[in-house]
């Protein structure tokens, strides 16, 4: 079997002009509103916020444990 006779997968083409900028903007605004609404709901849940704070502290501790060697050359200093 030669290269030219191999079966090829489906080709999917999307035209950039098919995206309606107004529709995209409206969707992004609605999605942002959903995100902000969920954030406000979370902020109002004291128990969940306590768990979030514990998770934040654990993540910070994890990140602090990562060793990062810094060279003056990489910092732009001579």
N, CA, C and O atoms as a CHARMM CRD file, in Angstrom:
* protein
*
  312
    1    1 UNK  N      0.85000  -1.18100   0.00000 PROA 1      0.00000
    2    1 UNK  CA     0.00000   0.00000   0.00000 PROA 1      0.00000
    3    1 UNK  C      0.89200   1.24000   0.00000 PROA 1      0.00000
    4    1 UNK  O      1.80700   1.33000   0.81800 PROA 1      0.00000
    5    2 UNK  N      0.65200   2.17900  -0.88000 PROA 2      0.00000
    6    2 UNK  CA     1.44700   3.39100  -0.95500 PROA 2      0.00000
    7    2 UNK  C      0.81100   4.48800  -0.11700 PROA 2      0.00000
    8    2 UNK  O     -0.34100   4.38900   0.30400 PROA 2      0.00000
    9    3 UNK  N      1.58700   5.52600   0.10900 PROA 3      0.00000
   10    3 UNK  CA     1.08300   6.63100   0.92000 PROA 3      0.00000
   11    3 UNK  C     -0.18600   7.23500   0.34700 PROA 3      0.00000
   12    3 UNK  O     -1.10100   7.57300   1.09800 PROA 3      0.00000
   13    4 UNK  N     -0.25800   7.37500  -0.94700 PROA 4      0.00000
   14    4 UNK  CA    -1.41100   8.02700  -1.56400 PROA 4      0.00000
   15    4 UNK  C     -2.67000   7.17200  -1.49400 PROA 4      0.00000
   16    4 UNK  O     -3.77300   7.70200  -1.63300 PROA 4      0.00000
   17    5 UNK  N     -2.53500   5.85600  -1.28000 PROA 5      0.00000
   18    5 UNK  CA    -3.71400   5.00800  -1.23900 PROA 5      0.00000
   19    5 UNK  C     -4.23300   4.77300   0.18600 PROA 5      0.00000
   20    5 UNK  O     -5.24700   4.10000   0.37000 PROA 5      0.00000
   21    6 UNK  N     -3.54200   5.32300   1.19300 PROA 6      0.00000
   22    6 UNK  CA    -4.01000   5.16900   2.57300 PROA 6      0.00000
   23    6 UNK  C     -5.28200   5.98000   2.79000 PROA 6      0.00000
   24    6 UNK  O     -5.45100   7.06400   2.23200 PROA 6      0.00000
   25    7 UNK  N     -6.16600   5.43400   3.60700 PROA 7      0.00000
   26    7 UNK  CA    -7.39900   6.14900   3.92800 PROA 7      0.00000
   27    7 UNK  C     -7.06800   7.32700   4.83200 PROA 7      0.00000
   28    7 UNK  O     -6.27400   7.20100   5.76400 PROA 7      0.00000
   29    8 UNK  N     -7.66600   8.44700   4.55800 PROA 8      0.00000
   30    8 UNK  CA    -7.45900   9.65100   5.35800 PROA 8      0.00000
   31    8 UNK  C     -8.67600   9.86900   6.23900 PROA 8      0.00000
   32    8 UNK  O     -9.79200   9.47500   5.90000 PROA 8      0.00000
   33    9 UNK  N     -8.43400  10.51300   7.38900 PROA 9      0.00000
   34    9 UNK  CA    -9.52900  10.82100   8.30000 PROA 9      0.00000
   35    9 UNK  C    -10.39700  11.93500   7.73900 PROA 9      0.00000
   36    9 UNK  O    -10.05800  12.55000   6.72800 PROA 9      0.00000
   37   10 UNK  N    -11.50800  12.18700   8.39300 PROA 10     0.00000
   38   10 UNK  CA   -12.41200  13.23800   7.92100 PROA 10     0.00000
   39   10 UNK  C    -11.75700  14.61600   8.05700 PROA 10     0.00000
   40   10 UNK  O    -10.96000  14.85300   8.96500 PROA 10     0.00000
   41   11 UNK  N    -12.09700  15.48800   7.16700 PROA 11     0.00000
   42   11 UNK  CA   -11.58900  16.84900   7.19000 PROA 11     0.00000
   43   11 UNK  C    -12.70200  17.75400   7.67600 PROA 11     0.00000
   44   11 UNK  O    -13.80600  17.74900   7.13200 PROA 11     0.00000
   45   12 UNK  N    -12.40200  18.52800   8.70300 PROA 12     0.00000
   46   12 UNK  CA   -13.39600  19.45600   9.24800 PROA 12     0.00000
   47   12 UNK  C    -12.88300  20.86400   8.99700 PROA 12     0.00000
   48   12 UNK  O    -11.78300  21.22300   9.41800 PROA 12     0.00000
   49   13 UNK  N    -13.67800  21.64400   8.31800 PROA 13     0.00000
   50   13 UNK  CA   -13.30300  23.02000   8.02600 PROA 13     0.00000
   51   13 UNK  C    -14.32500  23.95500   8.64600 PROA 13     0.00000
   52   13 UNK  O    -15.53300  23.73000   8.57000 PROA 13     0.00000
   53   14 UNK  N    -13.80400  25.01900   9.26700 PROA 14     0.00000
   54   14 UNK  CA   -14.69300  26.03600   9.83500 PROA 14     0.00000
   55   14 UNK  C    -14.29100  27.37900   9.25100 PROA 14     0.00000
   56   14 UNK  O    -13.12700  27.77600   9.30600 PROA 14     0.00000
   57   15 UNK  N    -15.24200  28.05000   8.70800 PROA 15     0.00000
   58   15 UNK  CA   -14.96300  29.37200   8.15300 PROA 15     0.00000
   59   15 UNK  C    -15.05300  30.40000   9.26800 PROA 15     0.00000
   60   15 UNK  O    -16.02400  30.42200  10.02500 PROA 15     0.00000
   61   16 UNK  N    -14.05500  31.23800   9.36600 PROA 16     0.00000
   62   16 UNK  CA   -14.03400  32.27200  10.39600 PROA 16     0.00000
   63   16 UNK  C    -15.20600  33.23300  10.22300 PROA 16     0.00000
   64   16 UNK  O    -15.70400  33.79100  11.20000 PROA 16     0.00000
   65   17 UNK  N    -15.63800  33.42200   9.00200 PROA 17     0.00000
   66   17 UNK  CA   -16.73000  34.35400   8.74600 PROA 17     0.00000
   67   17 UNK  C    -18.08000  33.81600   9.21700 PROA 17     0.00000
   68   17 UNK  O    -19.05600  34.56300   9.27800 PROA 17     0.00000
   69   18 UNK  N    -18.14300  32.50900   9.55500 PROA 18     0.00000
   70   18 UNK  CA   -19.41300  31.93900   9.99300 PROA 18     0.00000
   71   18 UNK  C    -19.71700  32.27300  11.44700 PROA 18     0.00000
   72   18 UNK  O    -20.81900  32.00100  11.92200 PROA 18     0.00000
   73   19 UNK  N    -18.75300  32.86100  12.16800 PROA 19     0.00000
   74   19 UNK  CA   -18.96600  33.22800  13.56700 PROA 19     0.00000
   75   19 UNK  C    -19.58400  34.62100  13.61400 PROA 19     0.00000
   76   19 UNK  O    -19.01400  35.58500  13.10200 PROA 19     0.00000
   77   20 UNK  N    -20.74600  34.71100  14.22900 PROA 20     0.00000
   78   20 UNK  CA   -21.44600  35.98200  14.36400 PROA 20     0.00000
   79   20 UNK  C    -20.89300  36.70400  15.59600 PROA 20     0.00000
   80   20 UNK  O    -21.08800  36.23400  16.71700 PROA 20     0.00000
   81   21 UNK  N    -20.21000  37.83000  15.41300 PROA 21     0.00000
   82   21 UNK  CA   -19.59600  38.53300  16.54800 PROA 21     0.00000
   83   21 UNK  C    -20.60800  38.94500  17.61800 PROA 21     0.00000
   84   21 UNK  O    -20.29900  38.89400  18.80900 PROA 21     0.00000
   85   22 UNK  N    -21.78400  39.34400  17.21900 PROA 22     0.00000
   86   22 UNK  CA   -22.80000  39.74300  18.20200 PROA 22     0.00000
   87   22 UNK  C    -23.28200  38.54800  19.01800 PROA 22     0.00000
   88   22 UNK  O    -23.47700  38.64100  20.23000 PROA 22     0.00000
   89   23 UNK  N    -23.46900  37.42700  18.32800 PROA 23     0.00000
   90   23 UNK  CA   -23.90100  36.20800  19.02800 PROA 23     0.00000
   91   23 UNK  C    -22.82600  35.75200  20.00400 PROA 23     0.00000
   92   23 UNK  O    -23.13500  35.36200  21.13000 PROA 23     0.00000
   93   24 UNK  N    -21.56300  35.80000  19.58200 PROA 24     0.00000
   94   24 UNK  CA   -20.43600  35.43000  20.44300 PROA 24     0.00000
   95   24 UNK  C    -20.36500  36.35400  21.65300 PROA 24     0.00000
   96   24 UNK  O    -20.17400  35.89100  22.77800 PROA 24     0.00000
   97   25 UNK  N    -20.51800  37.65000  21.43000 PROA 25     0.00000
   98   25 UNK  CA   -20.47600  38.62500  22.53100 PROA 25     0.00000
   99   25 UNK  C    -21.60500  38.37400  23.52800 PROA 25     0.00000
  100   25 UNK  O    -21.39300  38.44300  24.73900 PROA 25     0.00000
  101   26 UNK  N    -22.80200  38.08200  23.02200 PROA 26     0.00000
  102   26 UNK  CA   -23.93900  37.81100  23.89800 PROA 26     0.00000
  103   26 UNK  C    -23.68300  36.54500  24.71300 PROA 26     0.00000
  104   26 UNK  O    -23.96200  36.51000  25.91200 PROA 26     0.00000
  105   27 UNK  N    -23.15300  35.50700  24.06500 PROA 27     0.00000
  106   27 UNK  CA   -22.86200  34.25600  24.77500 PROA 27     0.00000
  107   27 UNK  C    -21.82600  34.49700  25.86300 PROA 27     0.00000
  108   27 UNK  O    -21.97100  33.99200  26.97700 PROA 27     0.00000
  109   28 UNK  N    -20.77500  35.26700  25.55400 PROA 28     0.00000
  110   28 UNK  CA   -19.73600  35.54700  26.54500 PROA 28     0.00000
  111   28 UNK  C    -20.29500  36.33600  27.72000 PROA 28     0.00000
  112   28 UNK  O    -19.92000  36.08400  28.86500 PROA 28     0.00000
  113   29 UNK  N    -21.18400  37.28600  27.45500 PROA 29     0.00000
  114   29 UNK  CA   -21.79800  38.06000  28.53200 PROA 29     0.00000
  115   29 UNK  C    -22.66100  37.16200  29.42100 PROA 29     0.00000
  116   29 UNK  O    -22.61400  37.27000  30.64600 PROA 29     0.00000
  117   30 UNK  N    -23.44100  36.28400  28.81000 PROA 30     0.00000
  118   30 UNK  CA   -24.28500  35.37700  29.58100 PROA 30     0.00000
  119   30 UNK  C    -23.44100  34.39400  30.38400 PROA 30     0.00000
  120   30 UNK  O    -23.76900  34.08100  31.52800 PROA 30     0.00000
  121   31 UNK  N    -22.35700  33.90700  29.78800 PROA 31     0.00000
  122   31 UNK  CA   -21.46300  32.99500  30.48900 PROA 31     0.00000
  123   31 UNK  C    -20.79600  33.70700  31.66400 PROA 31     0.00000
  124   31 UNK  O    -20.67400  33.13000  32.74500 PROA 31     0.00000
  125   32 UNK  N    -20.36800  34.93700  31.46800 PROA 32     0.00000
  126   32 UNK  CA   -19.78100  35.72300  32.54900 PROA 32     0.00000
  127   32 UNK  C    -20.77100  35.94900  33.66900 PROA 32     0.00000
  128   32 UNK  O    -20.41100  35.89300  34.84500 PROA 32     0.00000
  129   33 UNK  N    -22.00700  36.20300  33.31100 PROA 33     0.00000
  130   33 UNK  CA   -23.04800  36.39300  34.32400 PROA 33     0.00000
  131   33 UNK  C    -23.24300  35.11700  35.14000 PROA 33     0.00000
  132   33 UNK  O    -23.37900  35.17600  36.36200 PROA 33     0.00000
  133   34 UNK  N    -23.25900  33.96700  34.46800 PROA 34     0.00000
  134   34 UNK  CA   -23.38200  32.69200  35.19200 PROA 34     0.00000
  135   34 UNK  C    -22.20700  32.50400  36.14500 PROA 34     0.00000
  136   34 UNK  O    -22.38700  32.05900  37.27900 PROA 34     0.00000
  137   35 UNK  N    -21.00600  32.84300  35.68600 PROA 35     0.00000
  138   35 UNK  CA   -19.80600  32.70900  36.51400 PROA 35     0.00000
  139   35 UNK  C    -19.89900  33.60400  37.74400 PROA 35     0.00000
  140   35 UNK  O    -19.63400  33.15700  38.86000 PROA 35     0.00000
  141   36 UNK  N    -20.27300  34.86400  37.54500 PROA 36     0.00000
  142   36 UNK  CA   -20.38100  35.79500  38.67000 PROA 36     0.00000
  143   36 UNK  C    -21.48800  35.38900  39.64000 PROA 36     0.00000
  144   36 UNK  O    -21.33600  35.53400  40.85300 PROA 36     0.00000
  145   37 UNK  N    -22.59000  34.88600  39.11400 PROA 37     0.00000
  146   37 UNK  CA   -23.68100  34.42300  39.96500 PROA 37     0.00000
  147   37 UNK  C    -23.22200  33.25900  40.82700 PROA 37     0.00000
  148   37 UNK  O    -23.52800  33.20900  42.01900 PROA 37     0.00000
  149   38 UNK  N    -22.48900  32.32100  40.23200 PROA 38     0.00000
  150   38 UNK  CA   -21.96300  31.17600  40.97900 PROA 38     0.00000
  151   38 UNK  C    -20.95300  31.64000  42.02800 PROA 38     0.00000
  152   38 UNK  O    -20.93300  31.11800  43.14300 PROA 38     0.00000
  153   39 UNK  N    -20.11800  32.61500  41.67800 PROA 39     0.00000
  154   39 UNK  CA   -19.13500  33.13400  42.63800 PROA 39     0.00000
  155   39 UNK  C    -19.83600  33.75600  43.84500 PROA 39     0.00000
  156   39 UNK  O    -19.40600  33.55600  44.98100 PROA 39     0.00000
  157   40 UNK  N    -20.89300  34.49500  43.61100 PROA 40     0.00000
  158   40 UNK  CA   -21.64200  35.10800  44.72300 PROA 40     0.00000
  159   40 UNK  C    -22.30200  34.03100  45.59300 PROA 40     0.00000
  160   40 UNK  O    -22.35200  34.15900  46.81600 PROA 40     0.00000
  161   41 UNK  N    -22.80300  32.97800  44.95600 PROA 41     0.00000
  162   41 UNK  CA   -23.40300  31.88100  45.71800 PROA 41     0.00000
  163   41 UNK  C    -22.34600  31.23200  46.61100 PROA 41     0.00000
  164   41 UNK  O    -22.60800  30.93100  47.77600 PROA 41     0.00000
  165   42 UNK  N    -21.16800  31.02200  46.06300 PROA 42     0.00000
  166   42 UNK  CA   -20.08200  30.40000  46.81800 PROA 42     0.00000
  167   42 UNK  C    -19.65600  31.29400  47.97400 PROA 42     0.00000
  168   42 UNK  O    -19.46000  30.81300  49.09000 PROA 42     0.00000
  169   43 UNK  N    -19.51200  32.59600  47.71700 PROA 43     0.00000
  170   43 UNK  CA   -19.11700  33.53200  48.77900 PROA 43     0.00000
  171   43 UNK  C    -20.10900  33.52000  49.93900 PROA 43     0.00000
  172   43 UNK  O    -19.71800  33.75000  51.08400 PROA 43     0.00000
  173   44 UNK  N    -21.35500  33.26200  49.66800 PROA 44     0.00000
  174   44 UNK  CA   -22.38300  33.24300  50.70500 PROA 44     0.00000
  175   44 UNK  C    -22.43200  31.94900  51.50300 PROA 44     0.00000
  176   44 UNK  O    -23.12500  31.87700  52.51800 PROA 44     0.00000
  177   45 UNK  N    -21.71200  30.92900  51.06300 PROA 45     0.00000
  178   45 UNK  CA   -21.69900  29.62600  51.73900 PROA 45     0.00000
  179   45 UNK  C    -20.47100  29.56400  52.64900 PROA 45     0.00000
  180   45 UNK  O    -19.37400  29.23000  52.20100 PROA 45     0.00000
  181   46 UNK  N    -20.66800  29.89200  53.94500 PROA 46     0.00000
  182   46 UNK  CA   -19.54200  29.97500  54.88500 PROA 46     0.00000
  183   46 UNK  C    -18.79700  28.65700  55.03000 PROA 46     0.00000
  184   46 UNK  O    -17.57000  28.65200  55.13200 PROA 46     0.00000
  185   47 UNK  N    -19.51000  27.54600  55.04100 PROA 47     0.00000
  186   47 UNK  CA   -18.87300  26.24300  55.16600 PROA 47     0.00000
  187   47 UNK  C    -17.97400  25.96600  53.96900 PROA 47     0.00000
  188   47 UNK  O    -16.83300  25.53300  54.12500 PROA 47     0.00000
  189   48 UNK  N    -18.49300  26.21800  52.78100 PROA 48     0.00000
  190   48 UNK  CA   -17.71300  26.01100  51.56500 PROA 48     0.00000
  191   48 UNK  C    -16.51600  26.95600  51.53000 PROA 48     0.00000
  192   48 UNK  O    -15.42400  26.55200  51.12900 PROA 48     0.00000
  193   49 UNK  N    -16.70400  28.20200  51.94200 PROA 49     0.00000
  194   49 UNK  CA   -15.59200  29.15100  51.95100 PROA 49     0.00000
  195   49 UNK  C    -14.49100  28.69100  52.91000 PROA 49     0.00000
  196   49 UNK  O    -13.30900  28.90500  52.64400 PROA 49     0.00000
  197   50 UNK  N    -14.87600  28.05800  54.02800 PROA 50     0.00000
  198   50 UNK  CA   -13.88200  27.50000  54.94300 PROA 50     0.00000
  199   50 UNK  C    -13.07300  26.40300  54.26800 PROA 50     0.00000
  200   50 UNK  O    -11.85200  26.34300  54.41300 PROA 50     0.00000
  201   51 UNK  N    -13.75600  25.54000  53.53400 PROA 51     0.00000
  202   51 UNK  CA   -13.07200  24.46700  52.80200 PROA 51     0.00000
  203   51 UNK  C    -12.17200  25.03500  51.70800 PROA 51     0.00000
  204   51 UNK  O    -11.08000  24.52400  51.46000 PROA 51     0.00000
  205   52 UNK  N    -12.64000  26.08700  51.06400 PROA 52     0.00000
  206   52 UNK  CA   -11.84800  26.73100  50.01400 PROA 52     0.00000
  207   52 UNK  C    -10.57500  27.32700  50.61400 PROA 52     0.00000
  208   52 UNK  O     -9.50300  27.22100  50.01900 PROA 52     0.00000
  209   53 UNK  N    -10.68500  27.95200  51.78400 PROA 53     0.00000
  210   53 UNK  CA    -9.51500  28.52900  52.43900 PROA 53     0.00000
  211   53 UNK  C     -8.50100  27.44000  52.80400 PROA 53     0.00000
  212   53 UNK  O     -7.29600  27.63600  52.65000 PROA 53     0.00000
  213   54 UNK  N     -8.98400  26.30700  53.28300 PROA 54     0.00000
  214   54 UNK  CA    -8.08700  25.18400  53.59100 PROA 54     0.00000
  215   54 UNK  C     -7.38000  24.71200  52.31500 PROA 54     0.00000
  216   54 UNK  O     -6.17600  24.45800  52.32400 PROA 54     0.00000
  217   55 UNK  N     -8.13000  24.59900  51.23000 PROA 55     0.00000
  218   55 UNK  CA    -7.55200  24.16800  49.95400 PROA 55     0.00000
  219   55 UNK  C     -6.53000  25.19400  49.46000 PROA 55     0.00000
  220   55 UNK  O     -5.48800  24.82200  48.92000 PROA 55     0.00000
  221   56 UNK  N     -6.82800  26.48500  49.64500 PROA 56     0.00000
  222   56 UNK  CA    -5.89800  27.53500  49.22400 PROA 56     0.00000
  223   56 UNK  C     -4.58700  27.44300  49.99600 PROA 56     0.00000
  224   56 UNK  O     -3.50600  27.54100  49.41500 PROA 56     0.00000
  225   57 UNK  N     -4.69200  27.25500  51.32000 PROA 57     0.00000
  226   57 UNK  CA    -3.48700  27.14900  52.14700 PROA 57     0.00000
  227   57 UNK  C     -2.66300  25.91900  51.76600 PROA 57     0.00000
  228   57 UNK  O     -1.43500  25.98000  51.71800 PROA 57     0.00000
  229   58 UNK  N     -3.34600  24.79900  51.49500 PROA 58     0.00000
  230   58 UNK  CA    -2.63700  23.58200  51.09400 PROA 58     0.00000
  231   58 UNK  C     -1.92500  23.79300  49.76200 PROA 58     0.00000
  232   58 UNK  O     -0.78900  23.34900  49.59300 PROA 58     0.00000
  233   59 UNK  N     -2.57200  24.46200  48.82100 PROA 59     0.00000
  234   59 UNK  CA    -1.96600  24.72900  47.51300 PROA 59     0.00000
  235   59 UNK  C     -0.76400  25.65400  47.66500 PROA 59     0.00000
  236   59 UNK  O      0.25700  25.45200  47.00800 PROA 59     0.00000
  237   60 UNK  N     -0.87200  26.66600  48.52400 PROA 60     0.00000
  238   60 UNK  CA     0.25000  27.57700  48.74800 PROA 60     0.00000
  239   60 UNK  C      1.43200  26.83100  49.35500 PROA 60     0.00000
  240   60 UNK  O      2.58100  27.07000  48.98300 PROA 60     0.00000
  241   61 UNK  N      1.14800  25.92600  50.29300 PROA 61     0.00000
  242   61 UNK  CA     2.20700  25.13400  50.90900 PROA 61     0.00000
  243   61 UNK  C      2.87400  24.24900  49.85000 PROA 61     0.00000
  244   61 UNK  O      4.09800  24.11700  49.82100 PROA 61     0.00000
  245   62 UNK  N      2.06300  23.65100  48.98800 PROA 62     0.00000
  246   62 UNK  CA     2.58700  22.81000  47.90800 PROA 62     0.00000
  247   62 UNK  C      3.47400  23.62800  46.97300 PROA 62     0.00000
  248   62 UNK  O      4.54700  23.17300  46.57700 PROA 62     0.00000
  249   63 UNK  N      3.03500  24.82100  46.62500 PROA 63     0.00000
  250   63 UNK  CA     3.81300  25.67000  45.72600 PROA 63     0.00000
  251   63 UNK  C      5.09700  26.15200  46.38500 PROA 63     0.00000
  252   63 UNK  O      6.12200  26.29200  45.71700 PROA 63     0.00000
  253   64 UNK  N      5.05200  26.40800  47.69700 PROA 64     0.00000
  254   64 UNK  CA     6.25400  26.82600  48.42200 PROA 64     0.00000
  255   64 UNK  C      7.32000  25.73700  48.42300 PROA 64     0.00000
  256   64 UNK  O      8.50900  26.03800  48.52600 PROA 64     0.00000
  257   65 UNK  N      6.91100  24.48200  48.30900 PROA 65     0.00000
  258   65 UNK  CA     7.85700  23.37600  48.35100 PROA 65     0.00000
  259   65 UNK  C      8.61400  23.18200  47.03100 PROA 65     0.00000
  260   65 UNK  O      9.57600  22.41600  46.97400 PROA 65     0.00000
  261   66 UNK  N      8.18700  23.86500  45.98900 PROA 66     0.00000
  262   66 UNK  CA     8.84600  23.74300  44.68800 PROA 66     0.00000
  263   66 UNK  C     10.13000  24.55900  44.70500 PROA 66     0.00000
  264   66 UNK  O     10.12300  25.76300  44.96300 PROA 66     0.00000
  265   67 UNK  N     11.22300  23.87700  44.42500 PROA 67     0.00000
  266   67 UNK  CA    12.52100  24.54600  44.38200 PROA 67     0.00000
  267   67 UNK  C     12.69500  25.23800  43.03600 PROA 67     0.00000
  268   67 UNK  O     12.40500  24.67400  41.98100 PROA 67     0.00000
  269   68 UNK  N     13.16500  26.45100  43.10400 PROA 68     0.00000
  270   68 UNK  CA    13.36700  27.22500  41.87400 PROA 68     0.00000
  271   68 UNK  C     14.73200  27.89100  41.96500 PROA 68     0.00000
  272   68 UNK  O     14.92300  28.84300  42.72200 PROA 68     0.00000
  273   69 UNK  N     15.67800  27.37900  41.18600 PROA 69     0.00000
  274   69 UNK  CA    17.00400  27.98100  41.14800 PROA 69     0.00000
  275   69 UNK  C     16.95600  29.17000  40.20300 PROA 69     0.00000
  276   69 UNK  O     16.50200  29.06900  39.06300 PROA 69     0.00000
  277   70 UNK  N     17.43400  30.28900  40.70400 PROA 70     0.00000
  278   70 UNK  CA    17.39100  31.50500  39.91500 PROA 70     0.00000
  279   70 UNK  C     18.81300  31.98800  39.67700 PROA 70     0.00000
  280   70 UNK  O     19.59100  32.18200  40.61200 PROA 70     0.00000
  281   71 UNK  N     19.12400  32.17300  38.43200 PROA 71     0.00000
  282   71 UNK  CA    20.42800  32.66100  38.02800 PROA 71     0.00000
  283   71 UNK  C     20.31300  34.14400  37.70900 PROA 71     0.00000
  284   71 UNK  O     19.31700  34.57100  37.12500 PROA 71     0.00000
  285   72 UNK  N     21.31500  34.93900  38.08300 PROA 72     0.00000
  286   72 UNK  CA    21.26500  36.36000  37.70400 PROA 72     0.00000
  287   72 UNK  C     21.10400  36.56400  36.20500 PROA 72     0.00000
  288   72 UNK  O     20.51500  37.55900  35.78200 PROA 72     0.00000
  289   73 UNK  N     21.61000  35.65200  35.40000 PROA 73     0.00000
  290   73 UNK  CA    21.46800  35.78100  33.94500 PROA 73     0.00000
  291   73 UNK  C     20.01600  35.64500  33.52400 PROA 73     0.00000
  292   73 UNK  O     19.56900  36.33800  32.60900 PROA 73     0.00000
  293   74 UNK  N     19.27300  34.76100  34.18100 PROA 74     0.00000
  294   74 UNK  CA    17.86900  34.57400  33.81600 PROA 74     0.00000
  295   74 UNK  C     17.00400  35.68800  34.35100 PROA 74     0.00000
  296   74 UNK  O     15.88000  35.87600  33.88500 PROA 74     0.00000
  297   75 UNK  N     17.50300  36.42700  35.31800 PROA 75     0.00000
  298   75 UNK  CA    16.75700  37.52200  35.90100 PROA 75     0.00000
  299   75 UNK  C     17.04400  38.85300  35.18400 PROA 75     0.00000
  300   75 UNK  O     16.48000  39.88800  35.53800 PROA 75     0.00000
  301   76 UNK  N     17.92100  38.81200  34.17900 PROA 76     0.00000
  302   76 UNK  CA    18.23700  40.00700  33.41800 PROA 76     0.00000
  303   76 UNK  C     19.32000  40.85900  34.07600 PROA 76     0.00000
  304   76 UNK  O     19.56000  41.99800  33.67400 PROA 76     0.00000
  305   77 UNK  N     19.96600  40.29400  35.08900 PROA 77     0.00000
  306   77 UNK  CA    21.04200  41.01300  35.78200 PROA 77     0.00000
  307   77 UNK  C     22.38100  40.51100  35.26900 PROA 77     0.00000
  308   77 UNK  O     22.49800  39.36900  34.82500 PROA 77     0.00000
  309   78 UNK  N     23.37700  41.35900  35.33000 PROA 78     0.00000
  310   78 UNK  CA    24.71600  40.96400  34.88600 PROA 78     0.00000
  311   78 UNK  C     25.61100  40.69300  36.07000 PROA 78     0.00000
  312   78 UNK  O     26.77900  40.34700  35.89400 PROA 78     0.00000
